Amino acid sequence: MSKPLALDTTERERLLEQVGDWVLRWLDGLYDHPAQGTTGSLGFSQARELSLPFSETGYPMRLLLERLGSLSSLALETAGPGYLAYVPGGGLFVSALADLIANATNRFTGIAAAAPGFARLEHDVLRWLASEFGYGPEGGGILTTGGSQANLCAIVAARERAMDGDADLRRATIYTSTQAHGSIAKSARVAGLRPTNVRLVDVDEALRMSVEALTTLVDEDIANGLEPMMVVAAAGTTNTGAIDPLDALADFCEARGLWLHVDGAYGGAFVLCPTGRERLSGQQRADSITFDPHKGLFLPYGTGCLLVANTADLKHAFGESGVYLADLATSSADAFSGPSEMGPELSRDFRGLRLWLPLMVHGIGPFRATLESRLSLASHLAEQVAQLPVDIAAPTSLTVVAFRAKPPPSSAARTSAERLVERDRRTSLILAEVNGAGRVHLSSTRLPTADGLALTIRACVVSFRTRPEDI
């Protein structure tokens, strides 16, 4: 029998109890789950078999929860302690409660005046983050769906500051390293820049952007009639966690009048702990910083952040409105700008609560301590891996440990291509054996060697659930 959309109290309590019991049992078993569920071709096949037809009358919640349990196993175990692939997060339980509250109350927070109470919580979170990242009273930001959207907003803001309304975007040029995240090139294209004007700068032996190579590229582009606009540095590359020379890049950008953006989607949050703050020195000199709370602050996926040294830059880029919103205008001295004035979204979910509530429930201290301990665990992992018959591919700057099989013995009969193929084969076997055991799950990338881009295994320690015994 179908249920009315407006459920009575008894039915709401019954459904809430069923869902709550399911969630608690799922979390209790999390440490026993394999680090990788069923994915790939078999996962797609089983997903098709588990797919339910839509019904005019609906299904019992218990049946649906049973089905969701089966579907959740068709995935990487991204919430578990052994998930060390890509960049883990974990997903805080209190954030899930925050989403329940936010979705049940369903306040519209795209414009601050429409929900000043809840909007103030998000404003407070962003101001606190801006201060922790080293920005002054003019600093602030917006919460986004993730680092990709944050990078896009930063590029648009830089474009609007650098180029007037009649500027020729075909000449606008941005610079990032060969190790940059793929969202940089994609965001530049969406922002109207030519793909060929996203210039990839060479890196040094530690895979950090070379300031010397950057200088050469910028000078050449100016001589060829292009207009350098922006440098995108990394505070923890996805591949290896490399930190670009932030202070030197800040000096360069200040001297050239270029916008400096730091993509710290993975690594930026480590500024909250003492060791991380030291390693990320110079990040606070950037015009803007991307970081993902769903990585470094362990929140559920879908929580990104863009911080800026001056919120006026975001308002200049995104401060459009419409006559249909005039009723929400206010002249209150206590008013503050909402997300629609500083980003591309008007209607959006209330992301601020999933960050504000855990900070208030747990306090700041456990976040700082957990980030510090992730750095320690990664250092311990790097020390252990260094004792194995493999090559460490790059220094462990934050919490990524990158390694690969040693190259095969050199001989006159072997070409570079043959050596690379054999090395990749050995590396693939290591990765398959580690992941096949099911205790942990690692991912791979490709990094430069003398023979070409070599398959490289990467372990990334971020999840708050990862323990010393997992390492």
NORPE-V857588 format. One record per backbone hydrogen bond with DSSP energy under -0.5 kcal/mol. NH is the residue of the N-H (numbers start at 1). CO is the residue of the C=O. Records with the same first field share a line. If there is no record, write none. Layout:
NH->CO ; CO
This chain:
7->5
12->8
13->9
14->10
15->11
16->12
17->13
18->14
19->15
20->16
21->17
22->18
23->19
24->20
25->21
26->22
27->23
28->24
29->25
30->27
32->29
33->29 ; 30
35->438
37->75
38->73
39->37
42->39
43->39
44->40
45->41
46->42
47->43
48->44
49->45
50->46
51->47 ; 48
64->60
65->61
66->62
67->63
68->64
69->65
70->66
71->67
72->68
73->69 ; 70
74->71
75->73
77->35
78->76
80->77
83->80
84->82 ; 441
89->78
91->298
92->298
96->92
97->93
98->94
99->95
100->96
101->97
102->98
103->99
104->100
105->101
106->102
107->102
109->107
114->111
115->111 ; 112
119->115
120->116
121->117
122->118
123->119
124->120
125->121
126->122
127->123
128->124
129->125
130->126
131->127
132->128
133->129
134->131
135->130
139->136
140->308
142->306
144->304
150->146
151->147
152->148
153->149
154->150
155->151
156->152
157->153
158->154
159->155
160->156
161->157
162->158
163->159
167->164
169->167
171->168
173->227
174->197
175->230
176->199
177->232
178->201
180->177
184->181
185->181
186->182
187->183
188->184
189->185
190->186
191->187
192->189
193->188
194->169
197->194
198->195
199->174 ; 197
201->176 ; 199
204->208
207->204
210->202
211->209
214->210
215->211
216->212
217->213
218->214
219->215
220->216
221->217
222->218
223->219
224->220
225->222
226->221
227->171
228->226
229->173
230->173
231->259
232->175
233->231 ; 261
235->263
236->234 ; 242
237->242
241->237
244->234 ; 242
245->209
246->244
249->245
250->246
251->247
252->248
253->249
254->250
255->251
256->252
257->253
258->253
259->229
261->231 ; 259
262->288
263->233 ; 261
264->262 ; 290
267->235
268->264
270->267
271->268
272->269
273->270
277->273
278->274
279->275
280->276
281->278
283->280
285->282
286->283
287->260
288->260
289->307
290->262
291->305
292->265
293->291
294->303
295->292
296->292
297->292 ; 293
298->295
299->293
304->144
305->291
306->142
307->289
308->140
309->287
311->138
313->310
314->310
315->311
316->312
317->313
318->314
319->315
320->318
325->322
326->323
328->325
329->326
335->332
339->109
340->110
341->338
342->339
343->339
351->349
353->350
354->351
355->351 ; 352
356->352
357->353
359->355
360->356
361->357
362->358
363->358 ; 359
367->363 ; 364
368->364
369->365
370->366
371->367
372->368
373->369
374->370
375->371
376->372
377->373
378->374
379->375
380->376
381->377
382->378
383->379
384->380
385->381
386->382
387->383 ; 384
388->385
390->388
391->404
393->402
394->402
397->240 ; 395
401->399 ; 459
402->400
403->457
404->391
406->389
414->411
419->415
420->416
421->417
422->418
423->419
424->420
425->421
426->422
427->423
428->424
429->425
430->426
431->427
432->428
433->429
434->430
435->431
436->432
437->433 ; 434
438->435
441->82
443->458
445->456
447->454
449->452
452->449
454->447 ; 452
456->445
457->403
458->443
459->401
460->84
461->399 ; 459
462->460
464->89
466->463
470->467
471->467
